[in-house]
Amino acid sequence: MKDEKILQDELMSDEELDQVAGGNCYQMADDSRFLNSLNGSCDRYGATRIFFSNVYCKEIEKAWSTVGITATLSNEFVINKYCLNGKIISQEEARQHAMNVVGKQMTESDWKW
């Protein structure tokens, strides 16, 4: 029973996990798919392509800027950062903001194909 309590105390919320689990090529591949479907601001890049070239990180950052998000992305194993008006937000909050700006609401199945 005590071990269960310790495990529950160590669990992170989805928002906390989103921040920690950021910084990987798969997350940026999802960013490219999302932004491509939302407003065509970048191409759809796979995780392998992103892993081997930091050029795609810059392209995805530029695409985020079209919807007012400042993204700091890296193909190295560090945490990706999304900011709105200087405040760090989660990837999901960045997506919601982007959809609101463009006026186009999407579900994951709309862009993750």
N, C-alpha and C positions, 0 to 999 in steps of 0.2 A: 504494500500500500504506500509506503514512504517513497519507494522508487518511482511509482506512478506519479506522485505529486511532483517529484523533481523533474521528471520528463515533461509534465505539463507546464511547469515554470520555464523550461528551456525552449518550448515551442515558440516560433515566431509567427507574427501575423502575416497575412498574404502580402501586405504592403512592405513590411520589413524584409520578407523573403525576396520580393521583387527587387528591392534595392541591392541586396547582397548577391542575388543570383544574376544580376545584370552582367555587364562586361564579358560577353562571349559572342562568338561568331554566329551562333544560332539566333540569338536575340537580335543582332543586327540584320540577319537575313529576314527575320520577321518584320523588322522595321522597314526594310526595302519593299517587301511585299505589300505591307500596309500602305505605305506612302505612294507606291505605284498605283495601287487600286483607288486610293483616295483622290489624288490630284495629279498623278503622272509626273511627280517632281523628281523621280529617280527610276532607274531600271530595277528589275528584280534580280537580286544577287544571291547566290547560294553561299552557304557557310564556308565551304572549301575555298571558293574564290576570295572571300573576305579574309580568311585566315592567312592566305599567302600574299595579300597586298593591302597595305594601309590606305591606298587610294580610295577604296570603296567606303571606308569609314568617313572620309572627307565628303564624298558624294552624298552619303546618307545624312551627315550633319547639315549639309547645305539644303537638302530636301526638308529636314525638320524646320529649318529657319523660315521656309516659305509659309509656315503656319504659326510662326511666333515662338517656337521652342528652340532654346539653345541646348544643343546636345553635345556632350563630350564623349566621344566613342573611341574605342581602341580595339584592335584585333589581338592584342595581348590580353592576358588573363587578369584584367583589372575591372573595376566596377564602372559600367557605363553610367553617365549622369544626364538627366533631363531637367532643364530649368525653365520656369515660366516666371517672367518678371523678377529674376534673381533668386527665386525660391526653388529649391530642389523638389521635384515631384517624381512620382513613380512612372514607369513606362505606360501603364494603363491610364494614368491621369493625362499623360502627354497625348495618348491616342484620343481620349475623350475630348480634350481641348481642340485637337486638330480637326476632329469630326464636326465640332461646334463651329469652328472658324469657317470651314468649307461648306457647312450646311448639309452634310451627307453622313447619315448614321449607318454604320456597317456592323455586322457581326463577324466573328472570326472566319466563318465559312465563306463570307463575301470576299475576303482578301487572301486567305491562306490556302491557295490552290497551287 
